[in-house]
Amino acid sequence: MNNSKPIFKTWTPEWLIRFSILFLLLASVLLFALSTADGSAAAGYYGMAPADVQFSLLIFYAAIASFAGVERRFFERIVTKDYLLICILLEILIAYACYHTREIWLVFTFRFLQGLVNCGISSICLNLLFGRLKSEHSREIGYTIFYGMILCVSPLTALFAAPLVENFEYNTLYKAIIFCFLPSAALLFLILNRVRVLKNKPLYQLDWASFFLFVLMLLLIAYVLVYGQQMDWLEEPIIVYSILGILLLFIASILRQRSMKRPTVNLEVFKYRNFSIGIVFLVILYLIRGAFGLTTTYFITVLGMDTLHANELMIYNIVGIIVGSFVAIRFLIKQKLLRVLWISGFALLMVFFLMMCFLFTSEADAETFIAPLFLQGLGAGMVMSPIVMFIVSSVPLSMGQSAASVGVFVRFSAFCLSIALVNFFQLYFRGVHTNIMGRSLSLLDTELPERLRMHQSALAGRGMLKDEAAKVATGLLSKSVQKQAFLQFCVNYYELIALLCLVTMVLIALQPVISRTIINVKDKRPAAAGF
């Protein structure tokens, strides 16, 4: 930022600068989870399977994660104001194309392009935001706000999407996101001067080979972990070939980085013990985060809430994240008791999962879940940004970009793994419990005929013919069995996650180096692929 000219117009107040940056950053965050904001609506509109909806999200994520290393070179070469204009115009054009298409392969293509451009927008916002943070502890606050926003991405996007999906067709979301980008980008463009935020460097010797190796590997990882379950894993040749492709691309990427004089990812970061420790806990945190989505699914499929009301409950989770982030800031500023903060955060997460094991029932009041949702947000807010800052502080400044690239790969892989685990255990536990309940509901069960008669009588009382009532009654009973099997799966899976939280707390207690580590994020900034 060695410019004689200031980055922003001199007449612009500081509060307006920060507001415009955060407003645009929020729009880019909303775009991340837009394809899964209402999975059933997306599947119905495009004629997709649920796995396709998940894959569309991961394509977006893979684009951001793979492009992060290359994108910085473009940011260094192009004047920031021009770069912002290019990214915004491309993002709007791609969103408009998404609005007009219903072809699945085009949806996947456009989501990938959105991810590439979104990486640039996020990079602009983060560099501008962290450039404004000059006070002693402002970087810690900046990290906490940013990663707190990342924790809120799913409920925020769902709240943004729910009223639109209820009243209009699904593709209206892409038109709405255009109107989110336009005012925020226009405001930021208006107050920016034509200067470079980063030092000007020539745009040559771009490591495109590493980018293509990386993006292919991430896409194959996403494909295997999303579609592997429904293809019976190694029983399907394409899954086997994909796994072999991942291994070959991974080896090729490592060999390429080792052979380069200036590698895109310096593998020396793994020599730092704290970096590896932080990465392990980051993976665990993302596995725990992935399980939280079952709560929203339970609200909709079992309790029968509409999408809007189910996501309105998540406001209490957002409040918990805000409070937890504030607690994390206080601990980080004091530069001590970091291990206590982590243990407390994972303990609150464990309490949430154990509480939900008792609250998963066929009928419940919405108010019952306010406290658990708040506790989940509180725990997540207390551990997310401290873990990221612990990783950032564990390597020298010169390796910061490499550490960020490794962190992006780990976050992406852990996110994919969490989806795969939920899919696997859902099929496994629901199958087990459906078989158990199916055997118990035999014709020898004296209560079964009575249940069927009750359903038939209720349906006949509403004017349905006797034969039709008998068929529908059997369907209702089958649906009830499936609902109970889903509830049992939720309980079993949350018990496993609660156990994982307990194991994590033990691991933290056995690592005194955590509390001895000084969190230092001065002159360091989060990667554009912070998701």
C-alpha positions as CSV (number, residue, x, y, z in Angstrom):
1,M,0.0,0.0,0.0
2,N,2.8,2.4,-0.7
3,N,0.7,4.9,-2.6
4,S,1.0,8.7,-2.3
5,K,-2.7,8.8,-3.0
6,P,-5.0,7.4,-0.3
7,I,-7.0,4.2,-1.1
8,F,-10.3,5.9,-0.3
9,K,-11.6,9.3,-1.1
10,T,-10.6,11.8,1.6
11,W,-14.2,12.9,2.2
12,T,-15.3,9.4,3.1
13,P,-15.9,8.7,6.9
14,E,-14.3,5.6,8.4
15,W,-17.7,4.1,9.3
16,L,-18.9,4.3,5.7
17,I,-15.7,2.6,4.4
18,R,-16.1,-0.3,6.8
19,F,-19.8,-0.6,6.1
20,S,-19.3,-0.7,2.3
21,I,-16.6,-3.4,2.6
22,L,-18.7,-5.6,5.0
23,F,-21.8,-5.1,2.9
24,L,-20.1,-6.4,-0.2
25,L,-18.4,-9.2,1.8
26,L,-21.8,-10.3,3.1
27,A,-23.1,-10.5,-0.4
28,S,-20.2,-12.8,-1.5
29,V,-20.8,-14.9,1.6
30,L,-24.5,-15.3,0.8
31,L,-23.6,-16.5,-2.7
32,F,-21.5,-19.4,-1.3
33,A,-24.4,-21.4,0.1
34,L,-27.1,-20.1,-2.3
35,S,-27.4,-23.4,-4.1
36,T,-28.2,-25.3,-0.9
37,A,-30.3,-22.6,0.8
38,D,-33.3,-24.8,0.1
39,G,-32.1,-28.1,-1.2
40,S,-35.5,-29.6,-2.0
41,A,-36.6,-26.4,-4.0
42,A,-33.3,-26.5,-6.0
43,A,-33.7,-30.2,-6.7
44,G,-37.3,-29.7,-7.8
45,Y,-36.6,-26.7,-10.0
46,Y,-33.6,-28.2,-11.9
47,G,-34.7,-31.8,-11.7
48,M,-31.6,-32.7,-9.7
49,A,-31.0,-35.4,-7.1
50,P,-30.1,-34.2,-3.6
51,A,-26.5,-35.3,-4.2
52,D,-26.4,-33.0,-7.3
53,V,-27.4,-30.1,-5.1
54,Q,-24.6,-30.8,-2.6
55,F,-22.1,-31.2,-5.5
56,S,-23.1,-27.8,-6.9
57,L,-22.1,-26.2,-3.6
58,L,-18.8,-28.1,-3.6
59,I,-18.0,-27.1,-7.1
60,F,-18.3,-23.4,-6.0
61,Y,-16.0,-24.2,-3.0
62,A,-13.5,-26.0,-5.1
63,A,-13.2,-23.1,-7.5
64,I,-12.5,-20.7,-4.6
65,A,-10.0,-23.0,-2.9
66,S,-8.0,-23.8,-6.1
67,F,-8.0,-20.2,-7.5
68,A,-6.8,-18.6,-4.3
69,G,-3.1,-19.0,-5.0
70,V,-3.3,-17.7,-8.6
71,E,-5.8,-14.9,-7.8
72,R,-3.4,-12.9,-5.7
73,R,-1.2,-12.3,-8.8
74,F,-4.1,-10.7,-10.6
75,F,-4.9,-8.5,-7.6
76,E,-1.2,-7.4,-7.5
77,R,-1.2,-6.5,-11.2
78,I,-4.6,-4.7,-11.7
79,V,-5.6,-1.4,-10.1
80,T,-7.9,-2.3,-7.2
81,K,-10.8,-0.2,-8.5
82,D,-10.6,-1.7,-11.9
83,Y,-10.3,-5.2,-10.5
84,L,-13.4,-4.7,-8.4
85,L,-15.3,-3.5,-11.5
86,I,-14.2,-6.5,-13.5
87,C,-15.2,-9.0,-10.8
88,I,-18.6,-7.4,-10.1
89,L,-19.5,-7.3,-13.8
90,L,-18.5,-10.9,-14.2
91,E,-20.4,-12.0,-11.1
92,I,-23.6,-10.2,-12.2
93,L,-23.4,-11.7,-15.7
94,I,-22.9,-15.2,-14.4
95,A,-25.7,-14.8,-11.8
96,Y,-28.0,-13.6,-14.7
97,A,-27.0,-16.7,-16.7
98,C,-27.9,-18.9,-13.7
99,Y,-31.3,-17.2,-13.6
100,H,-32.0,-18.2,-17.2
101,T,-30.8,-21.8,-17.2
102,R,-32.3,-25.1,-16.0
103,E,-29.7,-27.4,-17.5
104,I,-27.8,-29.2,-14.7
105,W,-24.4,-29.2,-16.5
106,L,-24.7,-25.5,-17.1
107,V,-25.6,-24.9,-13.4
108,F,-22.4,-26.8,-12.5
109,T,-20.4,-24.7,-15.0
110,F,-21.8,-21.4,-13.8
111,R,-21.3,-22.3,-10.1
112,F,-17.6,-23.0,-10.8
113,L,-17.2,-19.7,-12.6
114,Q,-19.0,-17.9,-9.7
115,G,-16.5,-19.4,-7.4
116,L,-13.5,-18.1,-9.4
117,V,-14.9,-14.6,-9.5
118,N,-16.1,-14.7,-5.9
119,C,-12.5,-15.5,-4.8
120,G,-11.5,-12.2,-6.3
121,I,-14.3,-10.2,-4.6
122,S,-13.5,-11.8,-1.2
123,S,-9.8,-11.0,-1.7
124,I,-10.6,-7.4,-2.4
125,C,-12.9,-7.0,0.6
126,L,-10.5,-8.8,3.0
127,N,-7.4,-6.8,1.9
128,L,-9.3,-3.5,2.2
129,L,-10.9,-4.4,5.5
130,F,-7.7,-5.6,7.2
131,G,-5.9,-2.5,5.7
132,R,-8.2,-0.4,7.9
133,L,-7.4,-2.3,11.1
134,K,-4.5,-0.4,12.6
135,S,-4.9,-0.6,16.4
136,E,-3.1,-3.1,18.6
137,H,-5.8,-5.8,18.8
138,S,-7.8,-4.9,15.7
139,R,-6.5,-7.8,13.7
140,E,-7.8,-10.3,16.3
141,I,-11.2,-8.5,16.1
142,G,-11.1,-8.6,12.3
143,Y,-10.4,-12.3,12.2
144,T,-13.2,-13.0,14.7
145,I,-15.7,-10.9,12.8
146,F,-14.8,-12.5,9.5
147,Y,-14.9,-16.1,10.7
148,G,-18.0,-15.4,12.8
149,M,-19.6,-14.3,9.5
150,I,-18.5,-17.6,8.0
151,L,-20.2,-19.5,10.8
152,C,-23.4,-17.7,10.1
153,V,-23.3,-18.3,6.3
154,S,-25.8,-21.2,6.3
155,P,-28.6,-19.7,8.5
156,L,-28.2,-16.3,6.9
157,T,-28.5,-17.6,3.4
158,A,-31.5,-19.7,4.4
159,L,-33.2,-16.7,5.9
160,F,-32.4,-14.7,2.8
161,A,-33.7,-17.4,0.5
162,A,-36.8,-18.7,2.4
163,P,-39.3,-15.9,1.6
164,L,-38.2,-15.7,-2.0
165,V,-38.5,-19.5,-2.6
166,E,-41.9,-19.6,-0.9
167,N,-43.3,-16.8,-3.2
168,F,-41.4,-17.2,-6.4
169,E,-39.5,-19.8,-8.4
170,Y,-36.1,-21.0,-7.2
171,N,-34.1,-19.1,-9.9
172,T,-35.3,-15.8,-8.4
173,L,-32.5,-16.2,-5.8
174,Y,-30.0,-15.4,-8.5
175,K,-31.8,-12.2,-9.5
176,A,-32.0,-11.3,-5.8
177,I,-28.3,-11.8,-5.3
178,I,-27.6,-9.4,-8.2
179,F,-29.5,-6.7,-6.3
180,C,-27.4,-7.5,-3.2
181,F,-24.1,-7.0,-5.2
182,L,-25.1,-3.9,-7.1
183,P,-25.6,-1.3,-4.2
184,S,-22.7,-2.6,-2.1
185,A,-20.3,-2.7,-5.1
186,A,-21.5,0.7,-6.4
187,L,-20.9,2.3,-3.0
188,L,-17.4,0.8,-2.6
189,F,-16.5,1.7,-6.2
190,L,-17.6,5.3,-5.6
191,I,-15.4,5.8,-2.5
192,L,-12.3,4.1,-3.9
193,N,-9.4,5.9,-5.6
194,R,-7.6,4.4,-8.6
195,V,-4.6,2.9,-6.6
196,R,-3.2,-0.5,-5.9
197,V,-3.7,-2.0,-2.5
198,L,-0.9,-4.5,-3.1
199,K,2.5,-3.9,-4.6
200,N,2.5,-3.9,-8.4
201,K,4.0,-7.1,-9.9
202,P,4.2,-8.2,-13.5
203,L,1.7,-10.8,-14.6
204,Y,3.9,-13.6,-15.8
205,Q,5.0,-17.1,-14.8
206,L,1.6,-17.8,-13.3
207,D,1.6,-21.3,-11.9
208,W,-1.4,-22.5,-14.0
209,A,-0.2,-26.1,-13.8
210,S,-0.5,-26.2,-10.0
211,F,-4.0,-24.6,-10.3
212,F,-5.2,-27.2,-12.8
213,L,-3.8,-30.1,-10.7
214,F,-5.4,-28.6,-7.6
215,V,-8.8,-28.0,-9.0
216,L,-9.0,-31.4,-10.7
217,M,-8.1,-33.1,-7.4
218,L,-10.7,-31.1,-5.4
219,L,-13.4,-31.8,-7.9
220,L,-12.7,-35.5,-7.8
221,I,-12.6,-35.5,-4.0
222,A,-16.0,-33.8,-4.0
223,Y,-17.4,-36.2,-6.6
224,V,-16.2,-39.3,-4.6
225,L,-17.5,-38.1,-1.2
226,V,-20.8,-36.9,-2.6
227,Y,-21.7,-39.7,-5.0
228,G,-19.7,-42.6,-3.6
229,Q,-22.5,-43.6,-1.2
230,Q,-25.2,-44.0,-3.8
231,M,-22.8,-45.8,-6.2
232,D,-21.8,-48.4,-3.5
233,W,-18.3,-46.9,-3.4
234,L,-15.7,-49.4,-4.8
235,E,-18.4,-51.4,-6.5
236,E,-18.6,-48.7,-9.2
237,P,-15.6,-48.4,-11.6
238,I,-15.9,-44.6,-11.9
239,I,-15.5,-44.2,-8.2
240,V,-12.4,-46.4,-8.3
241,Y,-10.9,-44.4,-11.2
242,S,-11.7,-41.2,-9.4
243,I,-9.9,-42.3,-6.2
244,L,-6.9,-43.3,-8.3
245,G,-7.0,-40.0,-10.0
246,I,-7.0,-38.2,-6.6
247,L,-3.9,-40.1,-5.5
248,L,-2.0,-39.4,-8.7
249,L,-2.9,-35.7,-8.7
250,F,-1.9,-35.5,-5.0
251,I,1.5,-37.1,-5.7
252,A,2.0,-34.9,-8.8
253,S,1.1,-31.7,-6.8
254,I,3.6,-32.6,-4.1
255,L,6.4,-33.4,-6.6
256,R,5.7,-30.2,-8.5
257,Q,5.9,-28.0,-5.4
258,R,9.1,-29.7,-4.2
259,S,10.7,-29.2,-7.6
260,M,9.9,-25.5,-7.9
261,K,12.2,-22.7,-6.8
262,R,9.3,-20.6,-5.6
263,P,6.5,-23.1,-4.9
264,T,2.9,-22.0,-4.7
265,V,2.6,-24.1,-1.5
266,N,5.7,-24.4,0.6
267,L,5.4,-27.8,2.3
268,E,7.9,-26.7,4.9
269,V,4.8,-25.4,6.9
270,F,4.3,-29.0,8.2
271,K,7.6,-28.8,10.0
272,Y,6.0,-26.5,12.5
273,R,4.3,-28.6,15.2
274,N,1.6,-26.0,16.1
275,F,0.6,-25.8,12.5
276,S,-0.1,-29.6,12.4
277,I,-1.9,-29.5,15.8
278,G,-4.1,-26.6,14.6
279,I,-5.0,-28.4,11.3
280,V,-6.1,-31.5,13.3
281,F,-8.5,-29.5,15.4
282,L,-9.7,-27.6,12.3
283,V,-10.7,-30.9,10.7
284,I,-12.5,-32.0,13.8
285,L,-14.4,-28.6,14.0
286,Y,-15.6,-29.0,10.4
287,L,-16.8,-32.5,11.0
288,I,-18.8,-31.2,14.0
289,R,-20.2,-28.3,12.0
290,G,-21.3,-30.7,9.3
291,A,-23.6,-32.5,11.8
292,F,-25.4,-29.4,12.7
293,G,-27.4,-29.4,9.5
294,L,-29.4,-32.4,10.7
295,T,-31.2,-30.1,13.2
296,T,-32.7,-28.0,10.4
297,T,-33.7,-31.1,8.5
298,Y,-35.4,-32.4,11.6
299,F,-37.4,-29.2,12.0
300,I,-38.7,-29.5,8.4
301,T,-39.1,-33.2,7.9
302,V,-40.3,-34.4,11.3
303,L,-41.8,-31.4,13.0
304,G,-43.4,-30.2,9.8
305,M,-42.1,-26.6,10.0
306,D,-41.9,-24.6,6.8
307,T,-38.5,-23.5,5.7
308,L,-38.9,-19.9,6.8
309,H,-40.0,-20.7,10.4
310,A,-37.3,-23.4,10.7
311,N,-34.6,-20.9,9.7
312,E,-36.1,-18.2,11.9
313,L,-35.2,-20.4,14.9
314,M,-31.6,-20.2,13.7
315,I,-31.5,-16.5,14.7
316,Y,-30.8,-17.8,18.2
317,N,-27.9,-19.7,16.9
318,I,-26.6,-16.6,15.2
319,V,-27.0,-14.7,18.5
320,G,-24.9,-17.5,20.2
321,I,-22.2,-17.1,17.5
322,I,-22.0,-13.4,18.2
323,V,-21.7,-13.8,21.9
324,G,-19.2,-16.7,21.5
325,S,-17.1,-14.5,19.2
326,F,-17.1,-11.7,21.7
327,V,-15.9,-14.1,24.4
328,A,-13.2,-15.4,22.0
329,I,-12.0,-11.8,21.4
330,R,-11.6,-11.2,25.2
331,F,-9.6,-14.4,25.6
332,L,-7.3,-13.6,22.6
333,I,-6.7,-10.0,23.7
334,K,-5.5,-11.3,27.1
335,Q,-3.1,-13.7,25.4
336,K,-3.7,-16.5,27.9
337,L,-6.0,-19.4,28.8
338,L,-6.4,-20.4,25.1
339,R,-6.7,-24.1,26.1
340,V,-9.5,-23.2,28.6
341,L,-11.3,-21.4,25.7
342,W,-11.1,-24.3,23.4
343,I,-12.2,-26.9,26.0
344,S,-15.1,-24.7,27.0
345,G,-16.2,-24.2,23.4
346,F,-16.1,-27.9,22.6
347,A,-17.8,-28.7,25.9
348,L,-20.7,-26.4,24.9
349,L,-20.9,-28.2,21.5
350,M,-21.0,-31.5,23.3
351,V,-23.8,-30.3,25.6
352,F,-25.8,-29.2,22.5
353,F,-25.5,-32.7,20.8
354,L,-26.4,-34.5,24.1
355,M,-29.4,-32.2,24.6
356,M,-30.6,-32.8,21.1
357,C,-30.4,-36.6,21.6
358,F,-33.2,-36.2,24.2
359,L,-35.1,-33.6,22.2
360,F,-35.4,-35.5,19.0
361,T,-39.1,-36.5,19.2
362,S,-42.0,-36.7,16.8
363,E,-43.7,-33.6,18.4
364,A,-42.1,-30.7,20.1
365,D,-42.6,-26.9,20.6
366,A,-40.2,-24.6,18.8
367,E,-39.3,-22.8,22.1
368,T,-37.7,-26.0,23.3
369,F,-34.8,-25.6,20.9
370,I,-33.9,-22.0,21.7
371,A,-31.4,-22.8,24.4
372,P,-29.7,-25.7,22.6
373,L,-29.3,-23.6,19.4
374,F,-27.9,-20.7,21.4
375,L,-25.4,-23.0,23.1
376,Q,-24.3,-24.5,19.7
377,G,-23.6,-21.0,18.4
378,L,-21.8,-20.0,21.6
379,G,-19.5,-23.0,21.4
380,A,-18.8,-22.6,17.7
381,G,-18.1,-18.9,18.1
382,M,-15.6,-19.6,20.9
383,V,-13.5,-22.0,18.9
384,M,-13.6,-21.1,15.2
385,S,-11.5,-18.0,15.0
386,P,-9.1,-19.0,17.8
387,I,-8.2,-22.2,15.9
388,V,-7.7,-20.3,12.7
389,M,-5.5,-17.7,14.4
390,F,-3.6,-20.4,16.2
391,I,-2.7,-21.9,12.7
392,V,-1.8,-18.5,11.3
393,S,0.5,-17.7,14.3
394,S,2.3,-21.0,14.0
395,V,4.3,-20.2,10.8
396,P,6.5,-17.2,9.8
397,L,5.1,-14.4,7.8
398,S,6.9,-15.5,4.7
399,M,5.0,-18.8,4.7
400,G,1.6,-17.2,5.4
401,Q,0.3,-17.8,1.9
402,S,1.3,-21.4,1.9
403,A,-0.3,-22.0,5.3
404,A,-3.5,-20.4,3.9
405,S,-3.5,-22.7,0.9
406,V,-3.0,-25.8,3.0
407,G,-5.8,-24.5,5.3
408,V,-8.1,-24.1,2.4
409,F,-7.5,-27.6,1.1
410,V,-8.0,-29.0,4.6
411,R,-11.3,-27.1,5.1
412,F,-12.6,-28.1,1.8
413,S,-11.7,-31.8,2.3
414,A,-13.2,-31.8,5.9
415,F,-16.3,-30.1,4.6
416,C,-16.7,-32.8,1.9
417,L,-15.9,-35.5,4.5
418,S,-18.6,-34.3,6.8
419,I,-21.2,-34.5,4.0
420,A,-20.1,-38.0,3.2
421,L,-20.2,-39.2,6.8
422,V,-23.8,-37.8,7.2
423,N,-24.9,-39.6,4.0
424,F,-23.2,-42.8,5.0
425,F,-24.5,-43.0,8.6
426,Q,-27.9,-41.9,7.5
427,L,-28.2,-44.8,5.1
428,Y,-26.7,-47.2,7.6
429,F,-28.6,-46.3,10.7
430,R,-31.9,-45.7,8.9
431,G,-31.6,-49.1,7.3
432,V,-30.9,-50.8,10.6
433,H,-33.7,-49.1,12.5
434,T,-36.2,-49.6,9.6
435,N,-35.5,-53.4,9.6
436,I,-35.9,-53.6,13.3
437,M,-39.2,-51.7,13.3
438,G,-40.3,-53.6,10.2
439,R,-39.8,-56.9,12.0
440,S,-41.7,-55.7,15.1
441,L,-44.6,-54.5,12.9
442,S,-45.6,-57.9,11.7
443,L,-49.2,-59.2,11.4
444,L,-48.6,-61.1,14.7
445,D,-48.4,-57.7,16.4
446,T,-51.8,-57.2,17.9
447,E,-51.5,-53.4,17.8
448,L,-50.8,-53.2,14.0
449,P,-54.4,-54.0,12.8
450,E,-55.7,-51.5,15.3
451,R,-53.3,-48.8,14.1
452,L,-54.4,-49.4,10.5
453,R,-58.1,-49.3,11.4
454,M,-57.6,-46.0,13.2
455,H,-55.9,-44.5,10.1
456,Q,-58.7,-45.9,7.8
457,S,-61.4,-44.6,10.1
458,A,-59.9,-41.2,10.2
459,L,-59.5,-41.1,6.4
460,A,-63.0,-42.5,5.7
461,G,-64.4,-39.9,8.1
462,R,-63.0,-37.3,5.7
463,G,-64.9,-38.7,2.8
464,M,-62.3,-41.1,1.3
465,L,-63.5,-44.4,-0.2
466,K,-62.9,-47.6,1.9
467,D,-60.4,-49.2,-0.6
468,E,-58.5,-46.0,-1.0
469,A,-58.4,-45.4,2.8
470,A,-56.9,-48.8,3.3
471,K,-54.1,-48.0,0.8
472,V,-53.4,-44.6,2.2
473,A,-53.4,-45.9,5.8
474,T,-50.7,-48.4,4.9
475,G,-48.7,-45.5,3.3
476,L,-49.1,-43.4,6.4
477,L,-47.9,-46.2,8.6
478,S,-44.8,-46.7,6.3
479,K,-44.1,-42.9,6.5
480,S,-44.3,-43.1,10.3
481,V,-41.8,-45.9,10.3
482,Q,-39.4,-43.9,8.1
483,K,-39.8,-40.9,10.4
484,Q,-39.0,-42.9,13.4
485,A,-36.0,-44.4,11.7
486,F,-34.7,-40.9,10.8
487,L,-35.1,-39.8,14.4
488,Q,-33.1,-42.8,15.6
489,F,-30.4,-42.0,13.1
490,C,-30.2,-38.4,14.3
491,V,-29.9,-39.6,17.9
492,N,-27.2,-42.2,17.0
493,Y,-25.2,-39.7,14.9
494,Y,-25.4,-37.0,17.5
495,E,-24.2,-39.4,20.1
496,L,-21.1,-40.1,17.9
497,I,-20.5,-36.4,17.5
498,A,-20.8,-35.8,21.2
499,L,-18.2,-38.5,21.8
500,L,-16.0,-36.8,19.2
501,C,-16.3,-33.5,21.2
502,L,-15.3,-35.4,24.4
503,V,-12.3,-36.9,22.7
504,T,-11.3,-33.5,21.3
505,M,-11.5,-32.0,24.8
506,V,-9.1,-34.7,26.1
507,L,-6.7,-34.1,23.2
508,I,-6.7,-30.3,24.0
509,A,-6.0,-31.0,27.7
510,L,-3.0,-33.2,26.7
511,Q,-1.5,-30.3,24.6
512,P,-0.2,-27.7,27.0
513,V,1.6,-26.0,24.0
514,I,-1.8,-24.6,23.1
515,S,-1.8,-22.2,26.1
516,R,1.9,-21.4,25.7
517,T,1.4,-20.2,22.1
518,I,1.2,-16.5,21.6
519,I,-1.4,-15.5,19.1
520,N,0.2,-13.0,16.7
521,V,-1.7,-12.1,13.6
522,K,-0.1,-8.7,13.0
523,D,0.6,-8.1,9.3
524,K,-1.3,-11.4,8.4
525,R,-4.6,-11.6,6.6
526,P,-7.0,-14.5,6.1
527,A,-7.1,-16.2,2.7
528,A,-9.8,-15.2,0.3
529,A,-11.1,-18.8,0.5
530,G,-11.9,-18.3,4.1
531,F,-15.0,-20.5,3.9
